[in-house]
Amino acid sequence: MEETPRKKYKDKEKKSPTKKKQVSSLWFGAQGIFIMSFIFRLINYQTATDIAKILPKQIFTMIVF
């Protein structure tokens, strides 16, 4: 009798964690970009565009993911 609930729990654990992690990281990455852009807009629009041009796309993707 003890074996069946344990197995169910293990199966549940296998399915969920990776998907949840990916979604949350994507969500937080998007939020971070939004907040950063908002702050830059408050400071100075020109500096924000300059920084966006200077930053390589690789670093940008690293920050996101």
VMD Tcl script that builds the backbone (N, CA, C; Angstrom):
set m [mol new atoms 195]
animate dup $m
set s [atomselect $m all]
$s set {name element resname resid chain x y z} {
  {N N MET 1 A 0.818 -1.221 0.000}
  {CA C MET 1 A 0.000 0.000 0.000}
  {C C MET 1 A 0.856 1.279 0.000}
  {N N GLU 2 A 2.039 1.203 0.626}
  {CA C GLU 2 A 2.844 2.431 0.754}
  {C C GLU 2 A 3.499 2.854 -0.571}
  {N N GLU 3 A 3.696 1.906 -1.467}
  {CA C GLU 3 A 4.462 2.208 -2.683}
  {C C GLU 3 A 3.715 3.113 -3.667}
  {N N THR 4 A 2.413 2.982 -3.777}
  {CA C THR 4 A 1.692 3.711 -4.833}
  {C C THR 4 A 1.707 5.233 -4.670}
  {N N PRO 5 A 1.441 5.808 -3.488}
  {CA C PRO 5 A 1.470 7.280 -3.414}
  {C C PRO 5 A 2.849 7.859 -3.693}
  {N N ARG 6 A 3.875 7.146 -3.264}
  {CA C ARG 6 A 5.242 7.592 -3.521}
  {C C ARG 6 A 5.499 7.721 -5.022}
  {N N LYS 7 A 5.078 6.706 -5.769}
  {CA C LYS 7 A 5.307 6.709 -7.205}
  {C C LYS 7 A 4.581 7.890 -7.865}
  {N N LYS 8 A 3.361 8.133 -7.449}
  {CA C LYS 8 A 2.601 9.258 -8.002}
  {C C LYS 8 A 3.349 10.570 -7.791}
  {N N TYR 9 A 3.875 10.762 -6.598}
  {CA C TYR 9 A 4.587 11.993 -6.268}
  {C C TYR 9 A 5.818 12.145 -7.155}
  {N N LYS 10 A 6.544 11.056 -7.352}
  {CA C LYS 10 A 7.752 11.113 -8.194}
  {C C LYS 10 A 7.400 11.513 -9.618}
  {N N ASP 11 A 6.324 10.931 -10.168}
  {CA C ASP 11 A 5.907 11.264 -11.523}
  {C C ASP 11 A 5.552 12.751 -11.632}
  {N N LYS 12 A 4.864 13.258 -10.623}
  {CA C LYS 12 A 4.491 14.680 -10.624}
  {C C LYS 12 A 5.743 15.547 -10.633}
  {N N GLU 13 A 6.708 15.194 -9.809}
  {CA C GLU 13 A 7.934 15.980 -9.708}
  {C C GLU 13 A 8.679 16.025 -11.042}
  {N N LYS 14 A 8.679 14.900 -11.748}
  {CA C LYS 14 A 9.400 14.838 -13.022}
  {C C LYS 14 A 8.815 15.807 -14.042}
  {N N LYS 15 A 7.490 15.930 -14.065}
  {CA C LYS 15 A 6.841 16.725 -15.109}
  {C C LYS 15 A 7.031 18.230 -14.912}
  {N N SER 16 A 6.815 18.736 -13.698}
  {CA C SER 16 A 6.617 20.177 -13.524}
  {C C SER 16 A 7.869 21.054 -13.466}
  {N N PRO 17 A 8.949 20.716 -12.733}
  {CA C PRO 17 A 9.895 21.775 -12.338}
  {C C PRO 17 A 10.584 22.496 -13.492}
  {N N THR 18 A 10.988 21.783 -14.544}
  {CA C THR 18 A 11.731 22.438 -15.628}
  {C C THR 18 A 10.851 23.467 -16.337}
  {N N LYS 19 A 9.609 23.088 -16.597}
  {CA C LYS 19 A 8.711 23.995 -17.304}
  {C C LYS 19 A 8.486 25.253 -16.476}
  {N N LYS 20 A 8.240 25.073 -15.184}
  {CA C LYS 20 A 7.987 26.216 -14.303}
  {C C LYS 20 A 9.196 27.143 -14.285}
  {N N LYS 21 A 10.384 26.569 -14.190}
  {CA C LYS 21 A 11.602 27.382 -14.139}
  {C C LYS 21 A 11.744 28.221 -15.402}
  {N N GLN 22 A 11.525 27.600 -16.557}
  {CA C GLN 22 A 11.673 28.333 -17.821}
  {C C GLN 22 A 10.708 29.509 -17.888}
  {N N VAL 23 A 9.453 29.245 -17.530}
  {CA C VAL 23 A 8.433 30.289 -17.624}
  {C C VAL 23 A 8.775 31.436 -16.684}
  {N N SER 24 A 9.157 31.102 -15.446}
  {CA C SER 24 A 9.435 32.145 -14.458}
  {C C SER 24 A 10.646 32.977 -14.887}
  {N N SER 25 A 11.685 32.307 -15.403}
  {CA C SER 25 A 12.881 33.051 -15.811}
  {C C SER 25 A 12.552 33.984 -16.979}
  {N N LEU 26 A 11.755 33.502 -17.919}
  {CA C LEU 26 A 11.350 34.353 -19.042}
  {C C LEU 26 A 10.556 35.547 -18.534}
  {N N TRP 27 A 9.639 35.272 -17.603}
  {CA C TRP 27 A 8.784 36.334 -17.073}
  {C C TRP 27 A 9.629 37.386 -16.363}
  {N N PHE 28 A 10.550 36.928 -15.497}
  {CA C PHE 28 A 11.375 37.878 -14.749}
  {C C PHE 28 A 12.305 38.637 -15.687}
  {N N GLY 29 A 12.797 37.981 -16.715}
  {CA C GLY 29 A 13.655 38.652 -17.688}
  {C C GLY 29 A 12.907 39.775 -18.387}
  {N N ALA 30 A 11.677 39.486 -18.789}
  {CA C ALA 30 A 10.855 40.499 -19.460}
  {C C ALA 30 A 10.577 41.659 -18.510}
  {N N GLN 31 A 10.268 41.333 -17.266}
  {CA C GLN 31 A 10.005 42.382 -16.273}
  {C C GLN 31 A 11.245 43.250 -16.079}
  {N N GLY 32 A 12.404 42.611 -15.985}
  {CA C GLY 32 A 13.648 43.350 -15.784}
  {C C GLY 32 A 13.912 44.320 -16.919}
  {N N ILE 33 A 13.714 43.858 -18.144}
  {CA C ILE 33 A 13.933 44.735 -19.306}
  {C C ILE 33 A 12.962 45.910 -19.255}
  {N N PHE 34 A 11.715 45.606 -18.921}
  {CA C PHE 34 A 10.699 46.662 -18.877}
  {C C PHE 34 A 11.062 47.717 -17.835}
  {N N ILE 35 A 11.461 47.247 -16.652}
  {CA C ILE 35 A 11.820 48.168 -15.574}
  {C C ILE 35 A 13.040 48.993 -15.972}
  {N N MET 36 A 14.041 48.319 -16.549}
  {CA C MET 36 A 15.267 49.022 -16.961}
  {C C MET 36 A 14.947 50.103 -17.990}
  {N N SER 37 A 14.135 49.751 -18.975}
  {CA C SER 37 A 13.799 50.733 -20.014}
  {C C SER 37 A 13.017 51.897 -19.423}
  {N N PHE 38 A 12.143 51.583 -18.467}
  {CA C PHE 38 A 11.358 52.642 -17.827}
  {C C PHE 38 A 12.265 53.612 -17.074}
  {N N ILE 39 A 13.240 53.042 -16.337}
  {CA C ILE 39 A 14.179 53.883 -15.574}
  {C C ILE 39 A 15.000 54.747 -16.537}
  {N N PHE 40 A 15.471 54.124 -17.619}
  {CA C PHE 40 A 16.266 54.880 -18.592}
  {C C PHE 40 A 15.444 56.029 -19.184}
  {N N ARG 41 A 14.156 55.760 -19.420}
  {CA C ARG 41 A 13.295 56.793 -19.977}
  {C C ARG 41 A 13.165 57.954 -19.002}
  {N N LEU 42 A 13.073 57.602 -17.720}
  {CA C LEU 42 A 12.968 58.654 -16.705}
  {C C LEU 42 A 14.244 59.491 -16.670}
  {N N ILE 43 A 15.402 58.825 -16.754}
  {CA C ILE 43 A 16.678 59.546 -16.671}
  {C C ILE 43 A 16.868 60.390 -17.933}
  {N N ASN 44 A 17.016 59.688 -19.051}
  {CA C ASN 44 A 17.252 60.418 -20.300}
  {C C ASN 44 A 17.064 59.457 -21.467}
  {N N TYR 45 A 16.204 59.835 -22.388}
  {CA C TYR 45 A 15.905 58.957 -23.517}
  {C C TYR 45 A 17.134 58.740 -24.396}
  {N N GLN 46 A 17.919 59.792 -24.600}
  {CA C GLN 46 A 19.086 59.705 -25.486}
  {C C GLN 46 A 20.119 58.721 -24.960}
  {N N THR 47 A 20.409 58.783 -23.655}
  {CA C THR 47 A 21.405 57.875 -23.084}
  {C C THR 47 A 20.935 56.427 -23.215}
  {N N ALA 48 A 19.624 56.208 -23.066}
  {CA C ALA 48 A 19.086 54.852 -23.170}
  {C C ALA 48 A 19.343 54.290 -24.568}
  {N N THR 49 A 19.099 55.093 -25.598}
  {CA C THR 49 A 19.323 54.622 -26.962}
  {C C THR 49 A 20.808 54.378 -27.210}
  {N N ASP 50 A 21.662 55.259 -26.675}
  {CA C ASP 50 A 23.103 55.080 -26.843}
  {C C ASP 50 A 23.565 53.780 -26.214}
  {N N ILE 51 A 23.092 53.498 -25.000}
  {CA C ILE 51 A 23.484 52.275 -24.304}
  {C C ILE 51 A 22.986 51.059 -25.090}
  {N N ALA 52 A 21.772 51.144 -25.608}
  {CA C ALA 52 A 21.210 50.036 -26.379}
  {C C ALA 52 A 22.064 49.761 -27.617}
  {N N LYS 53 A 22.576 50.829 -28.251}
  {CA C LYS 53 A 23.433 50.658 -29.432}
  {C C LYS 53 A 24.777 50.055 -29.048}
  {N N ILE 54 A 25.338 50.517 -27.929}
  {CA C ILE 54 A 26.663 50.060 -27.513}
  {C C ILE 54 A 26.635 48.593 -27.079}
  {N N LEU 55 A 25.582 48.223 -26.317}
  {CA C LEU 55 A 25.514 46.860 -25.779}
  {C C LEU 55 A 25.431 45.841 -26.906}
  {N N PRO 56 A 26.311 44.843 -26.902}
  {CA C PRO 56 A 26.202 43.768 -27.884}
  {C C PRO 56 A 24.967 42.919 -27.609}
  {N N LYS 57 A 24.459 42.298 -28.651}
  {CA C LYS 57 A 23.244 41.497 -28.498}
  {C C LYS 57 A 23.487 40.266 -27.636}
  {N N GLN 58 A 24.685 39.740 -27.625}
  {CA C GLN 58 A 24.994 38.554 -26.824}
  {C C GLN 58 A 24.764 38.827 -25.340}
  {N N ILE 59 A 25.281 39.952 -24.858}
  {CA C ILE 59 A 25.115 40.300 -23.443}
  {C C ILE 59 A 23.630 40.481 -23.135}
  {N N PHE 60 A 22.919 41.100 -24.071}
  {CA C PHE 60 A 21.491 41.342 -23.880}
  {C C PHE 60 A 20.749 40.018 -23.703}
  {N N THR 61 A 21.055 39.045 -24.578}
  {CA C THR 61 A 20.387 37.743 -24.470}
  {C C THR 61 A 20.796 37.033 -23.180}
  {N N MET 62 A 22.053 37.211 -22.762}
  {CA C MET 62 A 22.511 36.601 -21.511}
  {C C MET 62 A 21.725 37.153 -20.327}
  {N N ILE 63 A 21.449 38.463 -20.346}
  {CA C ILE 63 A 20.683 39.079 -19.258}
  {C C ILE 63 A 19.262 38.522 -19.259}
  {N N VAL 64 A 18.709 38.356 -20.445}
  {CA C VAL 64 A 17.317 37.891 -20.551}
  {C C VAL 64 A 17.191 36.463 -20.035}
  {N N PHE 65 A 18.060 35.571 -20.508}
  {CA C PHE 65 A 17.873 34.136 -20.187}
  {C C PHE 65 A 18.775 33.688 -19.042}
}
mol reanalyze $m
mol bondsrecalc $m
mol representation Tube
mol addrep $m
